[in-house]
Structures are given as C-alpha cells and as structure tokens.
Amino acid sequence: MKITIGSDHGAVELKDAVKKILQELNCEISDVGTFGKDAVDYPDIAEKVCSEVVSGKSDRGIVLCGTGIGISIAANKIKGIRCSLCNDVFSAKMSREHNNANVLALGGRVLGFGPAGEIVRAWIETNFSGDERHNRRIEKISALEE
C-alpha cells in the first residue's frame, strides 16, 4: 500500500514517528513535507497529500498539524477526499470500515507517539465493509461535493 504523508511544523516529530509505523507495516511512503520547524500553512500540505490520493498515485494519505483539526478541514474541501480526524483506535477503525476514509488526520500536539501508532495501525489494517448501507451513505457524501 502506498501512503502519502505530510504535516505542518506543529506535527513534524509525530509525522516521523508515524513513518516508522508505516515502514513496519510494509507501506510505501511518499513524504511531501514539511521537514523542519519553520512555519508552513497546513492547507498547502493537505492539498499536496490529497492530490496524490485523488490522482491514484497513493492509495491513502495521512495529514498532521498541531491539533489535526485545521488540516482535516482543509483536506475535506478537496473533491474525492474523506478525511477522518481520529484520536482513538475505535474511531480509526470505524472511519475505514463504515466511511471508507481515504485520509487520516492526526494532531501532533494532541497525541503521543504510542497512541498515534495504535491509531495508524488500526486505520491501515482495517478494510471498508463495502456493505450496501455504507456504500449508499458514501454516495450521498460524494453527492454533496457536486
């Protein structure tokens, strides 16, 4: 599975920890930045990650900012993206199983490395159920983009 990951300056350290988890899960990783503590705007990072997901260059994406809130809002403005901000394992599993989330948002100032790793593992390892009611709901979400 190919994952594109990106963060603003508020989550660079968590992004690096998440990349280690992705390597353990044998994911191919594309890191679109940022790579230091200099301030960057999270909508720019969300756009870079999500464009790779929408284009099919990556299977899924992970976006991070200080809280995960701003970057998840930005990601969800992009047609075809279903970004879920998750702070626990149950939400991560449900975002995949029920919502077929293709982007995960995390907060670098909210989550520790351990919980973030558990969330990422659950999100990567959980598949979409594909049942009729969830497909119907996703189609309705997609229709809202039109």
N, C-alpha and C positions, 0 to 999 in steps of 0.2 A: 504494500500500500504506500502510495506517495502522499506525504503531508507537507503542505506549505505552512510555515510558521513565521510570525512576525510580532514584534512588540514595540511599544514606545519606550522611552527612557525609564519609566516607572516600573518596568517589569523585565528588564534585561536579564537580571540574575535568575528569575523564575523561568524565563524562556530557555536559558542554558540548561537548567535542571530538567525541564520538560524534554529537551532534545535528547538527553541521556536516556530517559524512559522510552522515547520513540525508537532509539537505537536498540535498546533491549528487546523491543517488540518487532525488530527487523523492518522498520519503516524506512523508506527512502525519504530524506528530508531536504526541503528547499527553504533556506532561511533568507527572508527578504529584509532583515534588519529590524530595528536599529542595533548597533553593535557597541554602543557606549552610553555614557550618562548625559551627553548633550541633548537638550530638549528637542523633540520632534513632535509633530502633530499626529495623533493616533488615527484620524480619518485617512491620512495618506497610507499608513501601514495597513489598515483594513482594506483599502482599495487594492493594494498590491497582492495581499493574500487572497482576497475573494476573486480577483480577476483570474488567478491561476486555477481556482476551483471551478468557476463558471466556464472557463475555456476548456476544461478537461485535462489541463497539464498536471493537476493534482487531484487525488480522489477526495481529500478533505483538507480543511485548514484549521489552524489554531491561532487565535489572536489574543494578545495580552496587553493590558495597560494597568495603571495603578489599581483601579477597582474592577476593571473588566466591563464596567457599565458603558462608558463612552465608546469604546471600540466595538462593543456588541451592537449598540445603536447604529453606529456608522456602517457596520457590516450588513445589518439588516436592511439598509437602504438600497443595497445592490440586488438587482433582479436575479432571482435564482438562488439566493442565499437564505438559509435557515440557520441562523446563528443562535446558539443557546449559551447563556451565561450560567455556569454551574459552579456551585460552591460545596457540593456533596456528591457522593457516588450514586445515590438513588436518582438524583436529577440528571446526572450524566447518562445513566442507563436509559432512563425514560426519554430523554431528548433524542436518542438514537432509535430506540425500539418503537416509540409512538410517533415521533415528529420527523424522523429521518434527517436530523440536524446534520448539515454538512460542514459547519464551522463551530468550533468550541471556543468560548471566551473565558478567560481566567484573569483574576486580579492579583498582580504582583505584590500589592500592599495589603492584601486580604488573606491570601492563602500561604501556608508554609509549604516547604518542598515535599514533605511526606503526604499531606492530604492532596496536593496538586498531582502528585504521581499516581495516587489511587484513582483520582478522577479521570486522568488521562488514560490510564489502563482500561478502566471500565468503558470509557467512551470509544476507544479504539476497538475493543473486543466485542462490543455489543452491536448486533445487526438490527436493521429495520425489520419489524414483524411482517410488513407487507400485507397485512390483512385489509379487508375491504373498508372498514370504518376509518382506519388511519389513512389509507390512500385517499378516501373521499375528503377528509379534513385537510390533507396536504394540497389537494387540488383546489380547495376553497381558499387556502392561504395564497397559493400561486395566482388565483384569480384576482386577489386584492392588489397585486402588482400591476395589473392592467389598467 
